[in-house]
């Protein structure tokens, strides 16, 4: 059981007897949720991710320390990896008199520590990739746009049994990607995402969603009408949270059913009959639908939508309005 669910049953002081009484009281609840036990392989993979994440935080701390120490001497470099490389070149150059010798020794030690951390992170990346290629579920999840080897292996290692979640929404809520509720009196009030659960998984989901949005902005969003409509009315970070929620539900469905990723793309055909040039002005265009073989002056345009929803209908109406001159109606 999660300790947070046992804590409300602890009375007054905290000791072994009170904790045992609280556990016995909590385990008897009908709606209590239990955490399934992970396998040694899953625990090993999680250890890989935790250690790699620790090294990344240490790398960030060392980089900030190098920048801060050199800024004391008035040496500032641009943001990014190239800037840190320039600072390390300044430290290695003994002809540069801007850095005292004592400070140079300290900064050189920090530089060696930074290089060691980078090599260790690269080694752990290779180990995670090897684990990813040896796991069938992780390889299936990798086919989802926005899910890379890091997220796929972290999901397989973190979720011992996906069937413990009743639906994809429960799985997304466990990660903390659903809106926080503050409802009362029959009126629903939804706020920002709850940010509860595993912060590491949530950050990987949002990073994958941002990668999908960045790719869509560069190469076009024609094959993702839902994302197109969302970006048109919401900021990028809000759209990334919504897309991360969608990715989490897809991941749960694939893990439960054992299926591969399928690109949902049903095609609607917009058939508009263009009136002939010499047609009488009183004759209107034929209604929507596939025209028969005897119709003259017809044109067809195919638009892909993922499902028949209100968003698809709105995009369909927008397409008709924007391409009315092209369609001749």
C-alpha positions as CSV (number, residue, x, y, z in Angstrom):
1,X,0.0,0.0,0.0
2,X,1.2,3.5,-0.6
3,X,2.3,5.1,2.7
4,X,0.2,8.2,1.9
5,X,-3.0,6.1,2.0
6,X,-2.0,4.7,5.5
7,X,-1.1,8.0,7.0
8,X,-4.8,9.2,7.6
9,X,-5.3,6.2,9.9
10,X,-2.4,7.1,12.2
11,X,-3.6,8.3,15.6
12,X,-1.7,11.0,17.4
13,X,1.9,9.9,18.1
14,X,3.9,7.9,15.6
15,X,5.4,4.7,16.8
16,X,5.5,1.0,15.7
17,X,2.3,0.0,17.5
18,X,0.4,3.0,16.0
19,X,1.8,2.3,12.5
20,X,0.8,-1.4,12.7
21,X,-2.7,-0.4,13.8
22,X,-3.0,2.0,11.0
23,X,-1.9,-0.6,8.5
24,X,-4.4,-3.1,9.8
25,X,-7.1,-0.5,9.5
26,X,-6.2,0.6,6.0
27,X,-5.8,-2.9,4.6
28,X,-9.4,-3.7,5.5
29,X,-10.8,-0.8,3.4
30,X,-12.8,-2.0,0.4
31,X,-11.5,0.7,-1.9
32,X,-7.9,0.5,-0.8
33,X,-5.4,0.4,-3.7
34,X,-2.3,-1.8,-3.6
35,X,1.0,-1.6,-5.3
36,X,2.1,-4.7,-7.2
37,X,5.6,-6.1,-6.6
38,X,8.1,-5.4,-9.4
39,X,10.4,-8.1,-10.8
40,X,14.2,-7.9,-10.3
41,X,14.5,-6.9,-14.0
42,X,12.2,-4.0,-13.5
43,X,13.9,-2.9,-10.4
44,X,17.3,-3.0,-12.2
45,X,16.0,-0.9,-15.1
46,X,14.6,1.6,-12.6
47,X,18.0,1.8,-10.9
48,X,19.5,2.6,-14.3
49,X,17.1,5.5,-14.8
50,X,17.5,6.8,-11.3
51,X,21.3,6.7,-11.4
52,X,21.4,8.3,-14.9
53,X,19.0,11.1,-13.6
54,X,21.2,11.6,-10.6
55,X,24.3,12.0,-12.9
56,X,22.4,14.5,-15.1
57,X,21.5,16.6,-12.0
58,X,25.1,16.5,-10.9
59,X,26.3,17.5,-14.4
60,X,23.9,20.5,-14.3
61,X,25.3,21.5,-10.8
62,X,28.9,21.3,-12.0
63,X,28.2,23.4,-15.1
64,X,26.5,26.0,-13.0
65,X,29.4,26.0,-10.6
66,X,31.9,26.5,-13.3
67,X,29.9,29.4,-14.8
68,X,29.5,31.1,-11.4
69,X,33.1,30.8,-10.5
70,X,34.4,32.2,-13.8
71,X,31.7,35.0,-13.7
72,X,33.4,36.2,-10.5
73,X,36.5,36.9,-12.6
74,X,34.4,38.6,-15.3
75,X,34.5,35.6,-17.8
76,X,31.1,34.9,-19.2
77,X,30.2,32.5,-22.0
78,X,27.0,32.0,-24.1
79,X,24.3,29.6,-22.9
80,X,24.7,26.0,-24.1
81,X,27.3,23.3,-24.5
82,X,29.5,25.4,-26.7
83,X,29.7,28.0,-24.0
84,X,30.9,25.5,-21.4
85,X,33.5,24.3,-23.8
86,X,34.8,27.8,-24.2
87,X,35.1,28.2,-20.5
88,X,37.0,25.0,-20.2
89,X,39.4,26.2,-22.9
90,X,40.0,29.3,-20.8
91,X,40.7,27.2,-17.8
92,X,43.2,25.0,-19.7
93,X,45.1,28.0,-21.1
94,X,47.8,28.8,-18.6
95,X,48.7,32.0,-20.6
96,X,45.4,33.5,-19.7
97,X,46.2,35.7,-16.6
98,X,42.5,36.5,-15.9
99,X,42.2,33.3,-13.8
100,X,44.4,32.9,-10.7
101,X,46.4,29.7,-10.3
102,X,44.4,28.5,-7.2
103,X,41.1,29.2,-9.0
104,X,42.5,27.4,-12.1
105,X,43.2,24.3,-10.1
106,X,39.7,24.2,-8.6
107,X,38.1,24.8,-12.0
108,X,40.3,22.1,-13.6
109,X,39.0,19.6,-11.0
110,X,35.4,20.7,-11.8
111,X,36.2,20.2,-15.6
112,X,37.5,16.7,-15.0
113,X,34.4,15.9,-12.9
114,X,32.2,17.2,-15.7
115,X,33.9,15.0,-18.4
116,X,33.6,12.0,-16.1
117,X,29.9,12.6,-15.6
118,X,29.4,12.9,-19.4
119,X,31.1,9.6,-20.0
120,X,29.0,7.9,-17.3
121,X,25.8,9.3,-18.7
122,X,26.7,8.0,-22.1
123,X,27.5,4.6,-20.7
124,X,24.1,4.4,-19.0
125,X,22.4,5.5,-22.2
126,X,23.9,2.5,-23.9
127,X,22.8,0.2,-21.1
128,X,19.3,1.5,-21.3
129,X,19.2,1.0,-25.1
130,X,20.4,-2.6,-24.6
131,X,17.6,-3.2,-22.1
132,X,15.1,-1.6,-24.5
133,X,16.1,-3.9,-27.4
134,X,15.7,-7.0,-25.2
135,X,12.1,-6.2,-24.0
136,X,9.2,-6.7,-26.4
137,X,6.8,-4.4,-24.7
138,X,9.3,-1.6,-24.7
139,X,9.9,-2.0,-28.4
140,X,6.2,-1.9,-29.1
141,X,5.7,1.3,-27.2
142,X,8.6,2.9,-29.1
143,X,6.4,3.0,-32.2
144,X,4.2,5.7,-30.6
145,X,5.1,9.2,-31.8
146,X,6.7,11.0,-28.8
147,X,7.7,7.8,-27.0
148,X,11.4,7.1,-27.2
149,X,13.6,4.4,-25.6
150,X,13.9,6.3,-22.4
151,X,10.2,6.7,-21.8
152,X,9.4,3.2,-23.1
153,X,11.9,1.5,-20.7
154,X,10.8,3.7,-17.8
155,X,7.2,2.8,-18.3
156,X,7.9,-1.0,-18.5
157,X,10.0,-0.8,-15.4
158,X,7.6,1.4,-13.4
159,X,4.3,-0.3,-14.2
160,X,4.4,-3.8,-12.8
161,X,0.9,-4.7,-13.9
162,X,-1.1,-2.2,-16.2
163,X,-4.3,-4.0,-15.4
164,X,-4.4,-2.5,-11.9
165,X,-5.7,0.6,-13.6
166,X,-9.3,0.4,-14.7
167,X,-8.9,2.8,-17.6
168,X,-6.5,5.0,-19.4
169,X,-7.7,8.0,-17.5
170,X,-6.8,6.3,-14.2
171,X,-3.3,5.6,-15.6
172,X,-3.0,9.2,-16.7
173,X,-4.2,10.4,-13.3
174,X,-1.6,8.2,-11.6
175,X,1.1,10.0,-13.6
176,X,-0.4,13.4,-12.8
177,X,-1.5,14.6,-16.3
178,X,-5.2,15.1,-15.6
179,X,-6.8,18.4,-14.4
180,X,-6.9,19.0,-10.6
181,X,-10.5,19.1,-9.4
182,X,-12.0,21.6,-6.9
183,X,-15.6,20.7,-7.4
184,X,-18.5,21.3,-5.0
185,X,-22.2,21.6,-5.0
186,X,-22.6,19.7,-8.3
187,X,-20.5,22.2,-10.1
188,X,-17.2,21.0,-11.7
189,X,-14.2,23.2,-11.4
190,X,-11.1,22.0,-13.2
191,X,-7.7,23.6,-12.8
192,X,-4.2,22.9,-13.9
193,X,-2.8,19.4,-14.1
194,X,-2.5,17.7,-10.7
195,X,1.3,17.0,-10.9
196,X,0.8,14.0,-8.6
197,X,2.5,10.7,-9.0
198,X,5.8,9.9,-10.7
199,X,7.5,13.2,-11.6
200,X,10.1,11.5,-13.8
201,X,7.5,9.8,-16.0
202,X,5.5,13.0,-16.3
203,X,8.5,14.9,-17.4
204,X,9.3,12.3,-20.0
205,X,5.8,12.4,-21.3
206,X,5.7,16.2,-21.6
207,X,9.2,16.1,-23.3
208,X,7.9,13.6,-25.9
209,X,4.8,15.7,-26.5
210,X,6.9,18.8,-27.0
211,X,9.0,16.9,-29.5
212,X,5.9,15.9,-31.5
213,X,4.6,19.5,-31.5
214,X,8.0,20.8,-32.6
215,X,8.1,18.2,-35.4
216,X,4.6,19.1,-36.4
217,X,5.3,22.8,-36.6
218,X,8.3,22.2,-38.9
219,X,6.8,19.5,-41.2
220,X,3.1,20.5,-41.0
221,X,0.2,19.3,-38.9
222,X,-2.1,18.1,-41.8
223,X,-2.1,14.5,-40.6
224,X,-2.9,15.6,-37.0
225,X,-6.1,17.6,-37.1
226,X,-6.8,17.2,-33.4
227,X,-3.4,18.7,-32.6
228,X,-3.9,21.4,-35.2
229,X,-7.2,22.5,-33.7
230,X,-5.7,22.4,-30.2
231,X,-2.7,24.6,-31.1
232,X,-5.0,27.1,-32.7
233,X,-6.8,27.9,-29.5
234,X,-4.3,27.0,-26.7
235,X,-0.6,27.8,-25.9
236,X,2.1,25.3,-26.8
237,X,2.8,24.2,-23.2
238,X,-1.0,23.6,-22.6
239,X,-1.2,21.6,-25.8
240,X,1.8,19.6,-24.8
241,X,0.2,18.7,-21.5
242,X,-3.0,17.6,-23.3
243,X,-1.0,15.6,-25.8
244,X,1.0,14.0,-23.0
245,X,-2.3,12.9,-21.5
246,X,-3.3,11.4,-24.8
247,X,0.0,9.5,-25.1
248,X,-0.4,8.1,-21.6
249,X,-3.8,6.7,-22.5
250,X,-2.5,5.2,-25.7
251,X,0.4,3.6,-23.8
252,X,-2.0,2.0,-21.2
253,X,-4.2,0.6,-24.0
254,X,-1.2,-0.9,-25.8
255,X,0.3,-2.4,-22.6
256,X,-3.0,-4.0,-21.5
257,X,-4.1,-5.3,-24.9
258,X,-0.6,-6.2,-26.1
259,X,-1.2,-4.6,-29.5
260,X,1.1,-2.6,-31.8
261,X,0.6,1.1,-32.5
262,X,-1.9,1.9,-35.2
263,X,-2.1,5.2,-36.9
264,X,-5.7,6.2,-36.8
265,X,-6.6,8.0,-40.1
266,X,-10.0,7.6,-41.5
267,X,-10.5,9.6,-44.7
268,X,-13.6,11.6,-45.4
269,X,-14.1,12.6,-49.0
270,X,-15.6,16.0,-49.7
271,X,-17.4,15.8,-53.0
272,X,-18.5,19.1,-54.3
273,X,-20.1,19.4,-57.7
274,X,-19.0,22.4,-59.6
275,X,-21.7,23.8,-61.8
276,X,-20.9,23.8,-65.5
277,X,-19.9,27.1,-67.1
278,X,-23.1,27.4,-69.2
279,X,-25.4,26.1,-66.4
280,X,-28.4,28.3,-65.6
281,X,-27.8,30.6,-62.6
282,X,-30.9,29.2,-60.9
283,X,-29.4,25.7,-60.8
284,X,-27.6,25.2,-57.5
285,X,-24.9,22.8,-56.6
286,X,-25.8,19.2,-55.7
287,X,-25.7,18.2,-52.0
288,X,-22.8,16.6,-50.3
289,X,-22.2,13.0,-51.2
290,X,-20.5,10.9,-53.8
291,X,-21.9,11.9,-57.2
292,X,-23.0,9.4,-59.8
293,X,-21.2,8.7,-63.0
294,X,-23.5,10.9,-65.0
295,X,-22.7,14.1,-63.1
296,X,-20.6,16.7,-65.1
297,X,-18.1,19.2,-63.7
298,X,-17.5,17.4,-60.5
299,X,-14.4,17.7,-58.3
300,X,-13.3,15.7,-55.2
301,X,-11.1,16.5,-52.4
302,X,-9.9,14.1,-49.7
303,X,-9.3,15.2,-46.1
304,X,-8.0,12.9,-43.3
305,X,-9.6,13.0,-39.9
306,X,-8.8,10.7,-37.0
307,X,-12.4,10.2,-35.9
308,X,-15.9,11.6,-36.4
309,X,-16.1,14.2,-33.6
310,X,-17.1,17.8,-33.2
311,X,-13.5,18.8,-33.9
312,X,-13.6,16.9,-37.2
313,X,-16.9,18.6,-38.2
314,X,-15.4,22.1,-37.4
315,X,-12.3,21.4,-39.4
316,X,-14.5,20.1,-42.3
317,X,-16.5,23.3,-42.3
318,X,-13.3,25.4,-42.1
319,X,-11.9,23.4,-45.1
320,X,-15.0,24.1,-47.1
321,X,-14.9,27.8,-46.3
322,X,-11.2,28.2,-47.1
323,X,-11.3,26.2,-50.3
324,X,-14.6,27.4,-51.7
325,X,-13.0,29.1,-54.6
326,X,-10.8,26.1,-55.4
327,X,-13.7,23.7,-55.3
328,X,-15.8,26.1,-57.5
329,X,-18.7,26.4,-55.1
